[in-house]
Amino acid sequence: MGFIRTCVWTLMAVSLGVALATVEVGGKTPLQHARTAWRTSEAGDWLRDHADDAMDRARGALGEPQKPRERHSEEDRAALDRIIAKRSR
């Protein structure tokens, strides 16, 4: 019985994946809608930054050299823009 249940769930998951990738809703597939929404939100940047941090920590734990990365918040960028504006006058 467990084998049949596993096969049914696998078939349902594959069918859902095929439907998300091929059925068009409003001119785009649901996968394309989700991808567009993800790229326009800040969640993608947040997740990418945290994933990069985790990879850096893992590389550091393995003893691989780490390259420095610079990440600036919007407040830091605004402060830098103000400094540059003052000096360019």
C-alpha positions as CSV (number, residue, x, y, z in Angstrom):
1,M,0.0,0.0,0.0
2,G,2.9,2.4,0.8
3,F,4.4,1.9,-2.7
4,I,1.1,2.7,-4.4
5,R,0.6,5.8,-2.3
6,T,4.2,7.0,-3.1
7,C,3.5,6.4,-6.9
8,V,0.3,8.4,-6.7
9,W,1.9,11.3,-4.9
10,T,4.8,11.3,-7.3
11,L,2.4,11.3,-10.3
12,M,0.4,14.2,-8.8
13,A,3.6,16.2,-8.1
14,V,4.9,15.7,-11.6
15,S,1.5,16.6,-13.1
16,L,1.4,19.8,-11.1
17,G,4.9,20.7,-12.3
18,V,3.9,20.1,-15.9
19,A,0.7,22.2,-15.5
20,L,2.6,25.1,-13.8
21,A,5.1,25.1,-16.7
22,T,2.8,24.7,-19.6
23,V,-0.8,26.1,-18.9
24,E,-1.1,29.7,-19.7
25,V,-3.1,32.1,-17.5
26,G,-3.4,35.6,-18.7
27,G,-0.8,35.1,-21.4
28,K,1.9,33.7,-19.2
29,T,2.4,30.4,-17.4
30,P,2.0,30.5,-13.6
31,L,5.7,29.8,-13.3
32,Q,6.4,32.9,-15.4
33,H,4.1,35.0,-13.2
34,A,5.8,33.7,-10.0
35,R,9.3,34.4,-11.5
36,T,8.3,38.0,-12.4
37,A,6.8,38.6,-8.9
38,W,9.9,37.2,-7.3
39,R,12.3,39.4,-9.3
40,T,10.3,42.6,-8.6
41,S,10.2,42.0,-4.8
42,E,12.9,42.5,-2.2
43,A,12.5,38.9,-1.0
44,G,14.8,37.7,-3.8
45,D,17.6,40.0,-2.8
46,W,17.2,39.1,0.9
47,L,17.3,35.4,0.1
48,R,20.2,35.8,-2.3
49,D,22.2,37.7,0.4
50,H,21.5,35.2,3.1
51,A,22.4,32.3,0.8
52,D,25.7,34.0,-0.1
53,D,26.4,34.5,3.6
54,A,25.8,30.8,4.2
55,M,28.1,29.8,1.4
56,D,30.8,32.1,2.6
57,R,30.5,30.6,6.1
58,A,30.7,27.1,4.7
59,R,33.7,28.0,2.6
60,G,35.4,29.5,5.6
61,A,34.7,26.4,7.7
62,L,36.3,24.3,5.0
63,G,39.4,26.6,5.0
64,E,38.9,28.1,1.5
65,P,39.8,31.7,1.1
66,Q,36.9,34.1,1.2
67,K,36.6,37.1,-1.1
68,P,35.4,40.3,0.5
69,R,32.0,41.5,-0.5
70,E,30.5,44.9,0.0
71,R,26.9,45.3,0.8
72,H,25.4,48.7,1.4
73,S,22.0,49.6,2.7
74,E,19.9,52.3,1.1
75,E,20.8,54.6,4.1
76,D,24.5,54.0,3.4
77,R,24.0,54.8,-0.2
78,A,22.1,58.0,0.6
79,A,24.8,59.1,3.0
80,L,27.5,58.5,0.4
81,D,25.5,60.4,-2.2
82,R,25.3,63.4,0.2
83,I,29.0,63.3,0.8
84,I,29.7,63.2,-2.9
85,A,27.3,66.1,-3.5
86,K,29.0,68.2,-0.9
87,R,32.5,67.6,-2.3
88,S,31.4,68.2,-5.9
89,R,30.2,71.8,-5.2
